Amino acid sequence: MTEMTPGKLARELGIDKQAMFKSLSDCGIPRVRMGAHLTDAQEATLRRFWKSRRRPESRSIPVRATMPLKTPATPPTRDWPRTCPCCQRRWVHRGGEDVATTVCIECEGHRSLNGEDDARRLARAESHAALYWRDRAVAHEQFRALHGERQQAYRKRAKWRAALVEVVLDHDEEEGTEGLCWCGQAYPCRTWRRLEEANKGIHRQVERWSSWNSDQLADFLYDEDGRDDEPSGQGA
């Protein structure tokens, strides 16, 4: 009997003990303890098994280190505002660099040339006139859209203002109650005081509006345009 054991053989061959224990069955050797002695035949069988399992070591061929090619950085795209020297209109060139042509796209076909005739100058003037009319129409549409948004915002604000005024003015001094609000608190009650704490400017406005008659107040609060101008004679 040799002194070789599965544990010693595993250490010699640099093999994990669990893998060595499993290889006993693969080689037809009854599984024994890792400290049990192996016969010469069993040792030889295990050595052949693991020799066949090992891959031949490949020769390492030194590879010349090469630096990766640097990718040129692409400048970020941005807007470049410009004024066309031909039509004097503002336009925007969008790109990585300010390398746009000297005139806008609309003027590329009729830019000024040395020795040009009157027909070319007239065509350029007519083209500019058409551009100005187009810009005017675009500006008019933008004005209408923005005006509509502003009026809608005014109307929404007027609704909130009217609701606030209605609630606060409802807390008025009751006649014959010796300075008490209808809610039971001393006038001015907590509603008026809380409004003053939150916004003194709005509090002063509501105080002023409280002196108006109901028709004037309703016309002002529920005006369709949500205007800010007060009726004549009702200012501070």
Steps between C-alpha positions, in 0.01 A plus 500: 500500500632842408484794733315710236150615593236688296562810710877493444455438126258791476754733664778372275301549181347832615146365484208587720422224751135481399600456135743227601231325705263506201771365266517183708161394362594616148801266513301207644671524839277451803464826685712498811606759752742765374750368752469133394796333331490438122643199323766552234245418228246745644760774521610440141138504381433832670819652363408396141148635549614843610778514242242449225275766655767768503519720190839543342648827602503741213803708431442855592591722209579852606268746336628842421300752692337751271333818607137526389433764244340804650161582361482867419266675738182620334409847615154523655225628279374844591319799354698783345289817464590701193379802305480453125691783328271468199146520645601623850277232656605305808549128452665213688766264369497171689820301503816410687687809385413842366588408142175598333487689174512877510132533399186313602353217291231724347764741368748250357344517154492879469798625698662816377759460223746744348366651181147360541222649288181671609291188441697306762474787750125522442456124545694521827281785627181310412633189675578704812151652496348153487717392795393804704131430435550137599677601820219745574239225464697268728543774760128579483407136562743480791354819645148361476602175668685675783219752544252214532718328760530825696125560496439143614744549788324825594162329502628219723653750738176701507305191605733442795488869591120508488475187717739650756317832512159334532618291796672786683229763440244255631660547843354843571395669816144410593270787584402523866765254615737758650799431273455128443530317168223260405744217576497607865849647522586864562513699176737490317479126552762231448428484125596866451802474728625185327478675161705791633760260638524320166513805270456857619467635146206273418351578841504875421338437161220291649446767766461761226266278298282449805386863466366449146140426427409149389450586132836670462675218683334232288591681175861518611541151643320316223622697201555262207851627433608477865620861483695673776376856442244609755186696406549876482457672833569180697877523530687549822 
